[in-house]
Amino acid sequence: MAVRREAGIFDISHMGRMIVSGEGATELLERIYTKRVSKTKVGFMSGPTLALNEYARVKDDEMPYRLGEEEWLIVPNAAVADAMLEYFSSIASSMGLNVSIRDLRERYALLALQGPGAARVMEEMGGGDLLDLKPLQFRENAGIAGVTAYIVSRSGWTGEDGFEIIAEVEAAKRIFKAAVEAGAKPAGIAARDTLRIEAGFVLGGHEYGEDPLRWPCAVSLRYGLGAIDWGKKGFVGEAALRACRREGVRWIRVGLVMKKKYARMIPRSGYRLYVDDVDVGWVTSGTFSPVIGRGVAQAYIDSRYAYIGDTIEVDVRGKRGEARLQEFPLVPLGSRG
């Protein structure tokens, strides 16, 4: 609740951090991603984009930082951080590119200051000059709490305003402490997961993955913010992605909100969905939302039944509860709703 109402601070150092640089770095990213990241200005993040395998299943969703014309910071999701490091290296090798790929995880920590009050907390920590950052803009060597952060960006994965901070470990400890002293509430991974489910943001291993027998193709994600540029050619998985689009999408990612009578029933990952006793899909991520006092979820539903506003049944440990299909976000957002 703190992040929706005021401000919370997360240590998200479990995520990856790597620098891709040298002649051909941008060419490499263009080969890997579904979005034209080369259009990104220096000093900005690209916004969400996808890295696919050859079957158009998603390896990872990322938001590359453009540090220079041929220098990028990539922050892979935690579960695939090592795999993405290897993947970038293998694709670079296959293209004959002599780029540098450096793992920064040992040296730098990653924090996320999120919520409607994030700007106030940042200002109290001495980072008032960072308040003019635009969404997805970042600044290098930024002063906060008497130390220097490597990068501070106006970004996050909660649906709220906020900042993500990359700093050397000792500096990050001071920034975290200063944020708490300024009123930010320490928050953990479970809280962050609830926030991203409410906002409609995806997570690897839940809303996407590489196994074609388990996950639909990337088109099914209905991923906004221009994550897929259909005018772009030559990225890994392009042929399969276009084939999936032509053939039509069977599964569509939607939001679920439990109806009032079933408010305390929580639709968890893997629970099946029914319409008139017909199995029509499954929950990918679910939680209890303290904002609206109901169970909420993301799910894949057969496109023939995926009508926003309709009622669907969720099988929760052998008992059926009714939920409404809803567009994202699933709750009012404190600073962006």
TASUL-V265119 format. One record per pair of residues at least 4 apart in sequence whose ideal C-beta (glycine too) atoms are under 8 Angstrom apart, sorted by the first residue. I is the first residue (numbers start at 0). J is the second residue. D is the distance in whole Angstrom. If there is no record, write none. Layout:
I:J:D + I:J:D
This chain:
0:4:6 + 0:289:5 + 0:290:7 + 1:5:6 + 1:6:7 + 1:7:5 + 1:114:7 + 1:183:8 + 1:184:4 + 1:186:7 + 2:6:7 + 2:7:4 + 2:113:5 + 2:114:4 + 2:157:6 + 2:159:6 + 2:184:8 + 2:186:6 + 2:190:7 + 2:194:6 + 2:333:8 + 3:114:7 + 3:115:8 + 3:159:7 + 3:194:8 + 3:290:6 + 3:330:8 + 3:332:7 + 3:333:4 + 4:114:7 + 4:115:7 + 4:116:8 + 4:333:6 + 5:114:6 + 5:115:6 + 5:116:4 + 5:182:7 + 5:183:8 + 5:184:8 + 6:112:7 + 6:113:7 + 6:114:4 + 6:115:7 + 6:116:4 + 6:117:5 + 6:119:7 + 6:120:5 + 6:161:8 + 6:178:8 + 6:182:6 + 6:183:4 + 6:184:7 + 7:112:8 + 7:113:6 + 7:114:6 + 7:183:6 + 7:184:5 + 7:185:7 + 7:186:4 + 7:190:7 + 8:110:6 + 8:111:7 + 8:112:5 + 8:113:8 + 8:120:8 + 8:175:6 + 8:178:4 + 8:179:6 + 8:183:4 + 8:184:7 + 8:185:6 + 8:186:7 + 9:110:7 + 9:111:4 + 9:112:8 + 9:113:7 + 9:186:5 + 9:187:7 + 9:188:8 + 9:190:8 + 9:191:6 + 10:108:7 + 10:109:8 + 10:110:6 + 10:171:8 + 10:175:7 + 11:109:5 + 11:110:7 + 11:111:5 + 11:163:8 + 11:191:7 + 12:104:8 + 12:108:4 + 12:109:5 + 12:110:8 + 12:171:8 + 13:77:4 + 13:188:8 + 14:74:6 + 14:75:7 + 14:76:6 + 14:77:5 + 14:80:7 + 14:109:6 + 15:73:7 + 15:74:6 + 15:75:4 + 15:76:7 + 15:77:7 + 15:79:8 + 15:80:3 + 15:81:8 + 15:83:6 + 15:84:7 + 15:102:8 + 15:104:7 + 16:72:7 + 16:73:8 + 16:74:6 + 16:102:7 + 16:103:4 + 16:104:5 + 16:107:6 + 16:109:6 + 16:165:7 + 17:72:7 + 17:73:5 + 17:75:7 + 17:83:8 + 17:84:6 + 17:87:7 + 17:100:6 + 17:101:6 + 17:102:5 + 17:103:6 + 18:66:8 + 18:70:7 + 18:71:7 + 18:72:6 + 18:73:8 + 18:99:7 + 18:100:7 + 18:101:5 + 18:103:6 + 19:24:5 + 19:27:6 + 19:28:7 + 19:70:7 + 19:71:5 + 19:73:6 + 19:87:6 + 19:98:6 + 19:99:7 + 19:100:5 + 20:24:5 + 20:66:8 + 20:67:7 + 20:69:6 + 20:70:4 + 20:71:7 + 20:98:7 + 20:99:5 + 20:101:8 + 21:69:6 + 21:96:8 + 21:97:6 + 21:98:4 + 21:99:5 + 22:69:6 + 22:96:8 + 22:97:7 + 22:98:7 + 23:27:6 + 23:69:7 + 23:91:7 + 23:94:7 + 23:96:4 + 23:97:7 + 23:98:5 + 24:28:7 + 24:69:4 + 24:70:6 + 24:71:6 + 24:96:8 + 24:98:5 + 25:29:6 + 25:36:7 + 25:37:5 + 25:68:7 + 25:69:6 + 25:71:7 + 26:30:7 + 26:94:7 + 26:96:7 + 27:31:6 + 27:87:7 + 27:90:6 + 27:91:5 + 27:94:7 + 27:96:6 + 27:98:6 + 28:32:6 + 28:36:5 + 28:37:8 + 28:63:6 + 28:71:6 + 29:35:7 + 29:36:7 + 29:37:6 + 29:231:8 + 29:233:7 + 29:234:7 + 30:90:6 + 30:94:6 + 30:233:7 + 30:234:6 + 30:235:7 + 31:50:5 + 31:86:8 + 31:87:7 + 31:90:6 + 31:234:7 + 31:235:6 + 32:36:5 + 32:45:8 + 32:48:4 + 32:49:7 + 32:50:6 + 32:61:8 + 32:63:7 + 32:234:6 + 33:48:6 + 33:49:5 + 33:50:8 + 33:51:6 + 33:217:7 + 33:226:6 + 33:227:5 + 33:228:6 + 33:231:7 + 33:234:6 + 33:236:8 + 33:240:7 + 34:45:6 + 34:46:7 + 34:47:8 + 34:48:4 + 34:49:8 + 34:225:6 + 34:226:6 + 34:227:7 + 34:228:5 + 34:231:7 + 35:228:5 + 35:230:8 + 35:231:5 + 36:45:4 + 36:48:6 + 36:63:6 + 36:65:8 + 36:71:8 + 39:43:6 + 39:44:7 + 39:45:4 + 39:63:7 + 39:65:5 + 40:65:7 + 41:65:5 + 41:66:7 + 41:67:6 + 41:68:7 + 42:65:7 + 42:136:6 + 42:137:6 + 42:138:7 + 43:64:8 + 43:65:6 + 43:135:5 + 43:136:5 + 43:137:7 + 44:62:5 + 44:63:7 + 44:64:5 + 44:65:7 + 44:135:4 + 44:136:8 + 44:137:7 + 44:152:6 + 44:154:6 + 45:62:6 + 45:63:5 + 45:65:7 + 45:135:8 + 46:62:6 + 46:135:6 + 46:224:5 + 46:225:6 + 46:226:8 + 47:60:6 + 47:61:8 + 47:62:6 + 47:222:7 + 47:224:5 + 47:225:8 + 47:226:5 + 48:60:7 + 48:61:6 + 48:62:7 + 48:63:7 + 48:226:5 + 49:57:5 + 49:58:8 + 49:59:8 + 49:60:5 + 49:217:6 + 49:220:8 + 49:222:7 + 49:226:5 + 49:227:7 + 50:57:7 + 50:58:5 + 50:59:5 + 50:60:8 + 50:61:7 + 50:83:7 + 50:86:7 + 50:235:7 + 51:55:5 + 51:56:7 + 51:57:6 + 51:58:6 + 51:217:6 + 51:234:7 + 51:235:6 + 51:236:3 + 51:239:8 + 51:240:7 + 52:56:5 + 52:57:8 + 52:58:6 + 52:209:5 + 52:235:7 + 52:236:6 + 53:235:7 + 53:236:6 + 53:239:6 + 54:209:8 + 54:211:5 + 54:216:7 + 54:236:7 + 54:239:5 + 55:216:4 + 55:217:5 + 55:218:7 + 55:236:5 + 55:239:4 + 55:240:4 + 55:242:8 + 55:243:5 + 56:207:7 + 56:208:7 + 56:209:5 + 56:210:7 + 56:211:6 + 56:214:6 + 56:216:6 + 56:217:7 + 56:236:8 + 57:203:7 + 57:207:4 + 57:208:7 + 57:209:7 + 57:214:8 + 57:217:5 + 57:220:7 + 58:79:7 + 58:82:7 + 58:83:7 + 58:86:7 + 58:209:6 + 59:75:5 + 59:76:6 + 59:79:5 + 59:83:6 + 59:203:6 + 60:76:7 + 60:201:6 + 60:203:7 + 60:207:7 + 60:222:7 + 60:226:7 + 61:73:6 + 61:74:6 + 61:75:6 + 61:76:8 + 61:83:8 + 62:74:7 + 62:135:7 + 62:154:7 + 63:71:5 + 63:72:7 + 63:73:5 + 64:71:6 + 64:72:4 + 64:73:8 + 64:74:8 + 64:137:6 + 64:150:7 + 64:152:7 + 65:70:8 + 65:71:6 + 66:70:4 + 66:71:6 + 66:72:6 + 66:139:7 + 72:150:7 + 72:165:8 + 73:83:7 + 73:87:7 + 74:109:7 + 75:79:6 + 75:80:5 + 75:82:8 + 75:83:4 + 75:84:8 + 76:80:7 + 76:202:7 + 76:203:5 + 78:203:6 + 78:204:6 + 79:83:5 + 79:203:6 + 80:84:7 + 80:104:7 + 81:85:7 + 82:86:6 + 83:87:6 + 84:88:7 + 84:100:7 + 84:102:6 + 85:89:6 + 86:90:6 + 87:91:6 + 87:100:5 + 88:92:6 + 88:100:6 + 89:93:6 + 90:94:6 + 90:235:7 + 91:96:4 + 91:98:5 + 91:100:7 + 92:96:8 + 103:107:5 + 103:165:8 + 106:167:6 + 106:168:7 + 107:149:6 + 107:165:5 + 107:166:6 + 107:167:6 + 107:168:7 + 107:171:8 + 108:165:7 + 108:166:6 + 108:167:7 + 108:168:5 + 108:171:4 + 108:172:8 + 109:163:7 + 109:164:7 + 109:165:5 + 109:171:8 + 110:163:7 + 110:164:4 + 110:165:8 + 110:166:7 + 110:171:6 + 110:174:6 + 110:175:6 + 110:178:8 + 111:155:6 + 111:156:7 + 111:157:8 + 111:161:6 + 111:162:7 + 111:163:5 + 111:164:7 + 111:191:8 + 112:117:5 + 112:120:6 + 112:121:7 + 112:161:5 + 112:162:5 + 112:163:8 + 112:164:7 + 112:178:6 + 112:183:6 + 113:117:6 + 113:155:5 + 113:157:5 + 113:159:5 + 113:160:8 + 113:161:4 + 113:162:8 + 113:194:8 + 114:157:8 + 114:159:5 + 114:160:7 + 114:161:6 + 114:183:8 + 114:333:6 + 114:334:7 + 115:159:6 + 115:160:6 + 115:333:4 + 115:334:4 + 116:120:6 + 116:182:7 + 116:183:8 + 117:121:6 + 117:159:7 + 117:160:6 + 117:161:4 + 117:162:6 + 117:183:8 + 117:334:8 + 118:122:6 + 118:130:5 + 118:160:7 + 119:123:6 + 119:181:8 + 119:182:8 + 120:124:6 + 120:178:6 + 120:181:5 + 120:182:6 + 120:183:5 + 121:126:4 + 121:127:7 + 121:129:6 + 121:130:7 + 121:143:7 + 121:162:6 + 122:126:7 + 122:127:4 + 122:130:6 + 123:181:4 + 123:182:8 + 124:143:5 + 124:144:5 + 124:174:7 + 124:177:5 + 124:178:6 + 124:181:6 + 125:142:6 + 125:143:6 + 125:144:6 + 125:145:7 + 126:130:8 + 126:141:7 + 126:142:7 + 126:143:4 + 126:144:8 + 126:151:7 + 126:162:8 + 128:141:8 + 128:142:8 + 129:138:6 + 129:141:6 + 129:143:8 + 129:151:6 + 129:153:8 + 129:162:7 + 132:136:5 + 132:137:7 + 132:138:6 + 132:151:7 + 132:152:7 + 132:153:4 + 132:162:8 + 133:153:6 + 134:153:5 + 134:154:7 + 135:152:7 + 135:153:7 + 135:154:6 + 136:152:7 + 136:153:6 + 137:150:5 + 137:151:6 + 137:152:4 + 137:153:7 + 137:154:8 + 138:150:7 + 138:151:6 + 138:152:8 + 139:149:7 + 139:150:6 + 140:147:6 + 140:148:8 + 140:149:7 + 141:147:7 + 141:148:5 + 141:150:7 + 141:151:4 + 142:146:7 + 142:147:6 + 142:148:8 + 143:147:8 + 143:148:5 + 143:151:7 + 143:164:7 + 143:166:8 + 143:174:5 + 143:177:7 + 144:173:5 + 144:174:5 + 144:176:8 + 144:177:4 + 144:178:8 + 145:173:7 + 145:177:8 + 146:166:7 + 146:169:8 + 146:170:4 + 146:173:5 + 146:174:7 + 147:166:8 + 147:170:7 + 148:164:5 + 148:165:7 + 148:166:4 + 148:170:7 + 148:171:8 + 148:174:7 + 149:165:5 + 149:166:6 + 149:167:7 + 150:164:7 + 150:165:4 + 151:162:6 + 151:163:7 + 151:164:5 + 151:165:8 + 152:162:7 + 152:163:5 + 153:160:8 + 153:161:8 + 153:162:6 + 154:161:7 + 154:162:7 + 154:163:5 + 155:159:6 + 155:160:8 + 155:161:4 + 155:162:7 + 155:163:6 + 156:191:7 + 156:194:8 + 156:195:5 + 156:198:8 + 156:200:6 + 157:161:7 + 157:191:7 + 157:194:4 + 157:195:7 + 157:198:6 + 158:194:7 + 158:195:8 + 158:197:7 + 158:198:3 + 158:199:8 + 158:200:7 + 158:328:6 + 158:332:5 + 158:335:6 + 159:194:8 + 159:332:6 + 159:333:6 + 159:334:5 + 159:335:6 + 160:334:4 + 160:335:7 + 164:171:7 + 164:174:6 + 166:170:4 + 166:171:4 + 166:174:6 + 167:171:7 + 168:172:7 + 169:173:7 + 170:174:6 + 171:175:6 + 172:176:6 + 173:177:6 + 174:178:6 + 175:179:7 + 175:185:8 + 176:180:6 + 177:181:6 + 178:183:4 + 179:183:6 + 179:184:8 + 179:185:6 + 186:190:4 + 186:191:7 + 187:191:7 + 188:192:6 + 189:193:7 + 190:194:6 + 191:195:6 + 192:196:6 + 192:202:7 + 192:284:7 + 192:286:7 + 193:197:6 + 193:286:5 + 193:287:8 + 193:288:7 + 193:289:8 + 194:198:6 + 195:200:4 + 195:201:8 + 195:202:7 + 196:200:8 + 196:284:5 + 196:285:7 + 196:286:5 + 196:288:8 + 196:295:6 + 196:296:7 + 196:297:6 + 196:329:7 + 197:286:8 + 197:288:6 + 197:290:7 + 197:295:6 + 197:328:6 + 197:329:5 + 197:330:5 + 198:327:7 + 198:328:5 + 198:329:8 + 198:332:7 + 199:254:6 + 199:297:7 + 199:326:8 + 199:327:2 + 199:328:5 + 199:329:7 + 201:205:7 + 201:206:4 + 201:207:6 + 201:220:6 + 201:222:7 + 201:252:8 + 201:297:7 + 202:206:6 + 202:284:6 + 203:207:6 + 203:208:6 + 204:208:6 + 205:268:6 + 205:283:5 + 205:284:5 + 205:297:7 + 206:220:6 + 206:252:6 + 206:283:5 + 206:284:7 + 206:297:6 + 207:214:6 + 207:217:7 + 207:220:6 + 208:213:6 + 208:214:5 + 209:214:8 + 210:214:6 + 211:216:8 + 215:219:4 + 215:220:8 + 215:248:7 + 215:249:7 + 215:250:4 + 215:299:6 + 216:239:7 + 216:240:7 + 216:243:4 + 216:248:8 + 217:222:7 + 217:227:7 + 217:236:8 + 217:240:6 + 217:243:8 + 218:227:8 + 218:240:7 + 218:243:5 + 218:244:5 + 218:248:5 + 219:248:5 + 219:249:8 + 219:250:5 + 219:251:6 + 219:252:6 + 219:299:7 + 220:226:8 + 220:252:5 + 221:251:6 + 221:252:5 + 222:226:4 + 222:227:7 + 227:240:7 + 229:244:8 + 231:237:8 + 232:237:6 + 233:237:7 + 236:240:5 + 237:241:6 + 238:242:6 + 239:243:6 + 240:244:7 + 241:245:6 + 242:246:6 + 243:248:7 + 244:248:8 + 247:302:8 + 248:302:6 + 249:301:6 + 249:302:6 + 250:280:7 + 250:299:4 + 250:300:7 + 250:301:7 + 250:302:7 + 251:299:7 + 251:300:6 + 251:302:5 + 251:305:4 + 252:283:7 + 252:297:6 + 252:298:7 + 252:299:6 + 253:297:7 + 253:298:6 + 253:299:8 + 253:300:5 + 253:305:6 + 253:307:7 + 253:324:5 + 253:325:7 + 253:326:8 + 254:295:7 + 254:296:7 + 254:297:6 + 254:298:8 + 254:324:7 + 254:325:4 + 254:326:6 + 254:327:5 + 254:328:8 + 254:329:5 + 255:266:6 + 255:272:8 + 255:282:7 + 255:285:8 + 255:294:8 + 255:295:7 + 255:296:4 + 255:297:7 + 255:298:5 + 255:311:7 + 255:313:7 + 255:322:4 + 255:323:7 + 255:324:7 + 255:325:7 + 255:329:8 + 256:291:7 + 256:293:6 + 256:294:8 + 256:295:5 + 256:322:6 + 256:323:5 + 256:325:5 + 256:329:6 + 257:261:5 + 257:262:6 + 257:264:6 + 257:265:8 + 257:266:7 + 257:293:5 + 257:294:4 + 257:295:7 + 257:313:7 + 257:320:6 + 257:321:7 + 257:322:5 + 258:262:7 + 258:310:7 + 258:320:8 + 258:321:5 + 258:322:6 + 258:323:6 + 259:293:7 + 260:320:8 + 260:321:7 + 261:294:7 + 261:313:8 + 261:320:3 + 261:321:6 + 261:322:7 + 262:292:6 + 262:293:4 + 262:294:7 + 263:287:8 + 263:294:7 + 264:294:5 + 264:313:7 + 264:315:5 + 264:318:7 + 264:320:4 + 265:285:6 + 265:286:7 + 265:287:5 + 265:294:4 + 265:315:7 + 266:270:5 + 266:282:5 + 266:285:4 + 266:294:5 + 266:295:8 + 266:296:4 + 266:298:7 + 266:313:5 + 266:315:7 + 266:320:8 + 266:322:7 + 267:282:6 + 267:285:5 + 267:296:8 + 267:315:8 + 268:282:6 + 268:283:6 + 268:284:6 + 268:285:6 + 269:281:6 + 269:282:6 + 270:281:7 + 270:282:4 + 270:285:7 + 270:313:6 + 270:314:6 + 270:315:6 + 271:278:6 + 271:280:8 + 271:281:6 + 271:282:8 + 271:313:8 + 271:314:5 + 272:278:7 + 272:279:5 + 272:280:4 + 272:281:6 + 272:282:7 + 272:298:6 + 272:300:6 + 272:311:5 + 272:312:7 + 272:313:6 + 272:314:8 + 273:277:6 + 273:278:6 + 273:279:6 + 273:311:7 + 273:312:4 + 273:313:8 + 273:314:7 + 273:319:7 + 274:279:5 + 274:304:5 + 274:311:6 + 274:312:7 + 279:300:6 + 279:301:5 + 279:303:8 + 279:304:5 + 279:311:7 + 280:298:6 + 280:299:5 + 280:300:4 + 280:301:6 + 280:304:7 + 281:298:6 + 281:299:6 + 282:296:5 + 282:297:7 + 282:298:5 + 282:313:7 + 283:296:8 + 283:297:5 + 283:298:6 + 283:299:6 + 284:296:6 + 284:297:5 + 285:294:6 + 285:295:7 + 285:296:4 + 285:297:8 + 286:294:7 + 286:295:6 + 286:296:7 + 287:293:7 + 287:294:6 + 287:295:8 + 288:292:7 + 288:293:6 + 288:294:7 + 288:295:5 + 288:329:7 + 288:330:6 + 290:330:4 + 290:331:7 + 291:295:7 + 291:329:8 + 291:330:5 + 294:320:8 + 294:322:8 + 295:329:5 + 295:330:7 + 296:313:8 + 296:322:7 + 300:304:6 + 300:305:5 + 300:311:7 + 300:324:7 + 301:305:7 + 304:309:7 + 304:311:7 + 305:324:7 + 306:324:7 + 307:324:5 + 307:325:6 + 307:326:6 + 308:323:7 + 308:324:6 + 308:325:8 + 309:323:7 + 309:324:5 + 310:321:5 + 310:322:7 + 310:323:6 + 310:324:8 + 311:321:7 + 311:322:6 + 311:323:8 + 311:324:6 + 312:319:5 + 312:320:7 + 312:321:6 + 312:322:8 + 313:319:7 + 313:320:5 + 313:321:8 + 313:322:5 + 314:318:7 + 314:319:6 + 315:319:8 + 315:320:6 + 325:329:6 + 328:332:6 + 328:336:7 + 331:336:4 + 332:336:4
